[in-house]
Amino acid sequence: MITRMRGLPRSLRWTPRAPRPAAPAPAPEALLDEALLGRLRAIQIDLRNLPTHGLAGEHRSRQRGPSPEFSDFRPYSIGDDFRRIDWNAYARFDELFIRESETTTEIDVHVLLDLGPTMAWTSDDRLPTKGRYGLRLTAALGYLSLWHLDRFSVRPLGVGGPMFGPIQGRSAILPMLHYLQRLPAGEPVDPVAALTQYIWHRRPGSLLVISDFVHTDPAPLEAVLRTARGRGWRVRLLHIQDPAEADPGEWLVRDEVTELVESGTKARLTVRANPRTRQAYLADRQAWLDGLGAVATQHGILHDVITTDEAIDDVIIATFGVPGAVRR
């Protein structure tokens, strides 16, 4: 065949076909859609328990000072800057008034995101894994922080490579989303140990720990929370759980033997499912949650239990929003 084709014009000669390129892998679902982004922009953050720094952000501050944003008048007192006297008010009331201006402030937002094996689980394919939900929650918090010109940092736990941030400004929103979208599943990690290391190497700010805290006991957590509070951190525990963890459902009341496999260590446990087993599980889990909550409350720290079937914007409003103050 090849010898017969040697005399043909080059344009008619047979050339082997290049292999067809493999079909591109489907793009991963976006962490945040446009509808959610619009709802996030309407949320006003509650700053009453958050440490603030600087004047570059958009959050209203209780501090008053030189600023183009007028706040109120107050009577002149000896020692006030005479340049802030409102002479129009003096001409009208024959009394000296000082113009009060409203300053703005910014927040240092730090997120420790657990991506260990126990987070890569869901009880229902229609729900995200705990890790995916944590990524979406981190993306929403990052978007909200950067939109309001706060400084934002993310440290993924169980994943190698550099952390994201600290960074500031709305131009960092897309890089932040791309960074989170590419994060892989991680190795087993201890959130308490990671928290202990982090608080000694960063400037204190608002520190959000997103994890299922499966392997966390109240005693070591109490020690690190005490240290964090002493160093000026405002820590918040965002405890992610699957609905089946809160209530295992009907399978645990059937009178049958079931083998459970722990997703992190692959340890196996054989249990006899019956109503008494379910009751014992729920009691032990509630005691564990109460222990974590009591340790957090002891140090003025909030422990929020969030289920993966909750809407992200509802969680943000309930957790960080000013009560009754959602901007439109």
C-alpha positions in Angstrom: 0.0 0.0 0.0 2.8 2.4 0.9 4.7 1.7 -2.3 1.7 2.4 -4.5 1.2 5.8 -2.9 4.7 7.0 -3.5 3.9 8.4 -6.9 0.8 10.2 -5.8 0.8 14.0 -5.1 1.6 14.9 -1.6 -1.9 16.2 -1.0 -3.4 12.7 -1.7 -1.0 10.6 0.3 -2.4 8.9 3.3 -1.3 10.2 6.7 -2.2 8.4 9.9 -4.9 10.1 12.0 -3.9 11.7 15.2 -5.5 10.1 18.2 -8.6 11.8 19.3 -8.1 13.9 22.3 -9.7 12.6 25.4 -12.9 14.2 26.4 -12.2 17.0 28.9 -13.1 16.2 32.5 -16.3 18.1 33.5 -15.5 21.3 35.3 -16.1 21.1 39.1 -19.3 22.8 40.3 -18.6 26.4 41.4 -18.4 27.0 45.1 -20.6 30.1 44.9 -23.2 30.9 42.3 -24.3 34.4 41.3 -27.5 34.3 43.3 -25.6 33.5 46.5 -23.0 36.2 45.9 -25.8 38.7 45.6 -27.3 37.6 48.9 -23.9 37.7 50.6 -23.3 41.3 49.6 -26.5 42.3 51.6 -25.2 40.9 54.9 -24.0 43.4 57.5 -21.3 41.9 59.8 -21.7 42.1 63.6 -18.4 43.6 64.9 -19.3 43.7 68.6 -17.1 40.7 69.4 -14.5 41.0 66.7 -11.1 42.7 67.0 -10.6 45.4 64.4 -7.5 47.0 62.9 -6.8 50.0 60.8 -9.1 52.3 58.8 -9.0 50.7 55.3 -12.2 48.5 55.6 -15.8 49.3 55.1 -17.2 48.4 58.5 -18.6 51.2 60.6 -16.7 51.8 63.7 -17.7 53.2 67.1 -14.6 55.4 67.0 -15.0 59.0 65.9 -12.4 61.0 64.1 -11.5 62.9 61.0 -13.4 61.4 58.1 -15.6 62.6 55.2 -18.5 60.5 56.6 -20.5 62.9 58.8 -22.0 61.3 61.9 -23.4 63.8 64.4 -22.8 67.1 66.2 -21.7 67.5 69.8 -21.0 70.6 71.9 -17.5 72.1 71.7 -15.3 71.3 74.7 -11.9 72.8 75.7 -9.2 70.9 73.9 -11.2 70.0 70.8 -9.7 70.7 67.4 -11.1 74.1 66.4 -10.8 73.0 62.8 -13.8 70.7 63.3 -16.1 73.5 64.6 -19.1 73.9 62.4 -19.4 77.7 61.8 -22.7 77.4 60.0 -24.2 75.8 63.2 -22.6 78.6 65.2 -24.2 81.3 63.1 -27.5 79.6 63.5 -27.5 78.7 67.2 -24.8 81.1 68.6 -23.1 78.1 70.1 -20.0 76.1 69.2 -20.5 72.6 67.9 -18.0 70.0 66.7 -18.8 67.8 63.7 -18.4 64.2 64.5 -17.3 61.9 61.7 -17.7 58.2 61.4 -14.6 56.2 60.7 -14.4 52.8 59.1 -12.3 49.8 60.2 -11.2 46.4 59.0 -11.0 42.9 60.3 -8.3 40.3 60.1 -10.2 37.1 59.2 -8.3 33.8 59.5 -9.8 30.4 58.5 -8.5 27.0 59.5 -10.2 24.5 57.2 -10.1 20.8 58.0 -9.9 18.7 54.8 -9.1 15.4 56.5 -10.6 12.0 55.6 -13.5 12.3 58.0 -14.6 15.5 56.2 -14.8 13.7 52.8 -18.0 11.9 53.7 -21.7 12.3 53.1 -24.6 10.1 54.0 -26.6 11.2 51.0 -25.4 11.8 47.4 -27.8 14.7 47.2 -25.8 16.5 49.9 -22.3 17.8 49.8 -19.6 16.1 51.8 -18.6 17.9 55.0 -15.3 18.9 53.3 -17.2 20.3 50.2 -19.6 22.2 52.5 -16.6 23.5 54.5 -15.0 24.8 51.2 -18.3 26.5 50.3 -18.5 28.1 53.7 -14.9 29.3 53.5 -15.5 30.7 50.1 -18.5 32.6 51.3 -16.6 34.0 54.3 -13.7 34.9 52.1 -15.9 36.7 49.6 -17.7 38.6 52.3 -14.3 39.6 53.9 -12.6 40.7 50.7 -15.8 42.5 49.5 -15.6 44.6 52.6 -11.9 45.2 52.3 -10.9 43.0 55.2 -7.7 41.0 55.3 -8.4 37.3 54.7 -6.2 34.2 55.2 -7.0 30.4 54.7 -4.9 27.6 56.1 -6.1 24.2 54.8 -5.4 21.5 57.3 -4.1 18.1 56.1 -3.1 19.5 52.8 0.5 20.5 51.9 1.5 23.6 50.1 1.2 27.3 50.9 -1.7 28.9 52.6 -3.7 31.6 50.9 -3.2 35.2 52.2 -3.2 37.3 54.1 -4.6 39.4 51.3 -7.0 42.3 51.0 -9.2 43.9 48.3 -11.9 42.8 45.9 -9.4 42.0 43.2 -8.4 39.0 45.4 -11.8 37.3 45.2 -11.2 35.3 42.1 -7.8 34.1 43.1 -9.3 33.1 46.4 -12.1 31.1 44.8 -9.6 29.4 42.4 -7.4 28.5 45.3 -10.2 26.8 47.2 -11.6 25.1 44.1 -8.2 23.3 43.5 -7.7 22.1 47.1 -7.5 18.2 47.3 -8.7 16.0 50.1 -6.2 15.9 52.9 -4.6 13.6 55.4 -5.7 13.0 59.0 -5.1 16.1 61.0 -5.7 17.3 64.6 -7.5 20.7 64.5 -6.4 21.5 68.1 -2.7 21.0 67.3 -3.0 23.1 64.1 -4.8 25.8 66.1 -2.1 25.8 68.7 0.6 26.3 66.1 -1.3 29.0 64.2 -2.0 31.4 67.1 1.7 31.8 67.9 2.7 32.8 64.4 0.1 35.3 63.2 -1.2 38.7 64.3 -4.4 38.2 66.4 -7.7 38.6 64.7 -10.9 36.7 64.1 -10.0 33.0 63.8 -12.6 30.6 62.4 -12.0 26.9 62.7 -14.1 24.8 60.3 -14.0 21.1 61.1 -16.1 18.1 62.2 -13.9 17.8 65.3 -14.4 14.1 65.2 -11.2 13.3 67.1 -11.2 16.4 69.4 -11.7 16.0 73.1 -12.7 19.0 75.4 -9.6 18.9 77.6 -6.9 19.7 75.0 -9.3 22.1 73.3 -9.7 24.0 76.6 -6.0 24.6 76.9 -5.5 26.1 73.5 -8.6 28.3 73.7 -7.3 29.7 76.9 -4.0 30.5 75.2 -5.7 32.0 72.2 -7.9 34.3 74.3 -4.9 35.5 76.3 -3.1 36.4 73.0 -6.0 38.5 71.8 -7.6 36.1 69.3 -11.4 35.8 68.9 -11.9 32.2 68.0 -15.1 30.7 66.7 -15.7 27.0 66.2 -17.8 26.1 63.1 -18.7 22.5 63.7 -19.7 20.8 60.5 -21.9 17.7 60.8 -23.8 15.5 58.4 -27.6 15.0 59.1 -26.9 11.3 59.7 -24.4 12.1 62.4 -27.1 14.0 64.3 -29.7 11.3 63.7 -28.5 8.0 62.2 -32.0 7.1 61.1 -33.8 3.8 61.0 -30.9 1.5 60.2 -29.6 1.8 63.8 -32.9 0.5 65.3 -33.1 -2.7 63.3 -32.1 -5.8 65.2 -29.1 -6.8 63.1 -25.3 -6.8 63.3 -23.6 -4.0 61.3 -19.9 -3.3 60.7 -18.9 0.3 60.8 -15.7 1.6 59.1 -14.1 4.8 60.3 -13.3 7.0 57.3 -10.0 8.3 58.7 -8.2 5.4 60.2 -10.3 2.6 58.5 -10.8 1.1 61.9 -13.7 -1.3 62.0 -16.4 -1.7 64.7 -19.1 -4.4 64.8 -22.3 -3.3 66.5 -25.7 -4.8 67.0 -28.2 -2.2 65.8 -31.2 -1.9 68.0 -33.1 0.9 69.8 -30.8 0.7 72.8 -27.7 1.1 70.6 -29.2 4.2 68.9 -30.2 5.7 72.3 -26.6 5.2 73.6 -25.1 6.7 70.5 -27.3 9.8 70.7 -26.6 10.2 74.4 -22.8 9.9 74.0 -22.7 12.3 71.0 -24.8 14.9 72.9 -22.4 14.6 75.9 -19.5 15.1 73.6 -21.1 18.2 72.0 -22.0 19.6 75.4 -18.4 19.2 76.5 -17.1 21.1 73.5 -19.7 23.8 74.0 -19.0 24.1 77.7 -15.2 24.6 77.0 -15.9 27.2 74.4 -18.4 29.1 76.6 -15.9 29.1 79.5 -13.6 31.2 77.3 -16.2 33.4 75.7 -16.0 31.5 72.4 -19.0 30.4 70.3 -19.4 26.8 69.2 -21.8 26.7 66.2 -23.0 23.3 65.0 -23.8 23.5 61.3 -25.5 20.7 59.3 -24.6 20.2 55.6 -28.3 20.6 54.5 -28.4 24.2 55.7 -28.2 27.1 53.2 -24.8 28.8 53.3 -26.3 32.4 53.4 -28.6 31.4 56.2 -25.7 30.1 58.2 -23.7 33.3 57.5 -26.6 35.6 58.6 -27.3 33.5 61.7 -23.6 33.2 62.7 -22.1 36.6 61.8 -24.9 39.0 60.8 -26.2 41.9 62.9 -29.6 40.7 64.2 -32.4 42.3 62.0 -29.9 44.3 60.0 -29.6 42.9 56.4 -28.7 45.6 53.9 -30.7 45.6 50.6 
